[in-house]
Amino acid sequence: MKLKTLLLTALTACLLPASTQAEGQSISGDQAGQRKGPQNQEERGERFANADSNGDEQLSLEEVESASMTRLAAHFDQIDTDGDGQLTKDELKAAHQKRGKNKKGGPKGNGEGQGTCQKCEK
């Protein structure tokens, strides 16, 4: 009886952290909401929908921060091109395309305009 209790306790102790960690993970990211790899359009759309808590098809800075989208929050003002305090899907798409063109070794492959900001560089 004591052996069963001890084994059950040990098993529970091993499984509890794993289940807690799994619940805290975001789509294609870690617990802090950071991406681990490139997202496709479907994943970006799903992440947008999950962050859009009021369903108005726009993201406020508050919604972005509460969804733990730290990189997006850091660049919020740059992406919000019309300055209305809301990010639309079109603004996000334009920013994504612009970032892709400015990456090192991008379409031109010349390495100019690396597209990183001082806040994100580590």
Contacts in CASP RR format, 6 or more apart in sequence:
PFRMAT RR
TARGET T0000
AUTHOR 0000-0000-0000
METHOD contacts of the structure
MODEL  1
MKLKTLLLTALTACLLPASTQAEGQSISGDQAGQRKGPQNQEERGERFAN
ADSNGDEQLSLEEVESASMTRLAAHFDQIDTDGDGQLTKDELKAAHQKRG
KNKKGGPKGNGEGQGTCQKCEK
21 31 0 8 1.000
24 31 0 8 1.000
25 31 0 8 1.000
26 33 0 8 1.000
26 47 0 8 1.000
26 68 0 8 1.000
27 39 0 8 1.000
27 43 0 8 1.000
27 46 0 8 1.000
27 47 0 8 1.000
27 50 0 8 1.000
28 35 0 8 1.000
28 36 0 8 1.000
28 37 0 8 1.000
28 39 0 8 1.000
28 43 0 8 1.000
29 35 0 8 1.000
29 36 0 8 1.000
29 37 0 8 1.000
30 36 0 8 1.000
32 68 0 8 1.000
32 70 0 8 1.000
33 68 0 8 1.000
33 69 0 8 1.000
33 70 0 8 1.000
34 70 0 8 1.000
34 71 0 8 1.000
35 71 0 8 1.000
39 47 0 8 1.000
44 92 0 8 1.000
44 96 0 8 1.000
45 89 0 8 1.000
47 67 0 8 1.000
47 69 0 8 1.000
48 59 0 8 1.000
48 89 0 8 1.000
48 92 0 8 1.000
50 67 0 8 1.000
51 59 0 8 1.000
51 63 0 8 1.000
51 64 0 8 1.000
51 66 0 8 1.000
51 67 0 8 1.000
51 69 0 8 1.000
52 58 0 8 1.000
52 59 0 8 1.000
52 63 0 8 1.000
53 63 0 8 1.000
53 66 0 8 1.000
54 63 0 8 1.000
56 86 0 8 1.000
57 88 0 8 1.000
57 89 0 8 1.000
58 86 0 8 1.000
58 87 0 8 1.000
58 88 0 8 1.000
59 72 0 8 1.000
59 86 0 8 1.000
59 87 0 8 1.000
59 92 0 8 1.000
60 85 0 8 1.000
60 86 0 8 1.000
60 87 0 8 1.000
61 73 0 8 1.000
61 76 0 8 1.000
61 85 0 8 1.000
64 72 0 8 1.000
64 73 0 8 1.000
64 76 0 8 1.000
64 87 0 8 1.000
65 73 0 8 1.000
71 120 0 8 1.000
72 79 0 8 1.000
72 87 0 8 1.000
74 117 0 8 1.000
74 119 0 8 1.000
74 120 0 8 1.000
75 95 0 8 1.000
75 117 0 8 1.000
75 119 0 8 1.000
75 120 0 8 1.000
76 85 0 8 1.000
76 87 0 8 1.000
77 83 0 8 1.000
78 95 0 8 1.000
78 117 0 8 1.000
79 87 0 8 1.000
79 91 0 8 1.000
79 92 0 8 1.000
79 95 0 8 1.000
80 86 0 8 1.000
80 87 0 8 1.000
80 91 0 8 1.000
81 91 0 8 1.000
81 94 0 8 1.000
82 91 0 8 1.000
99 115 0 8 1.000
100 106 0 8 1.000
100 107 0 8 1.000
101 107 0 8 1.000
102 113 0 8 1.000
102 114 0 8 1.000
102 115 0 8 1.000
103 114 0 8 1.000
103 115 0 8 1.000
104 111 0 8 1.000
104 113 0 8 1.000
104 114 0 8 1.000
105 111 0 8 1.000
END
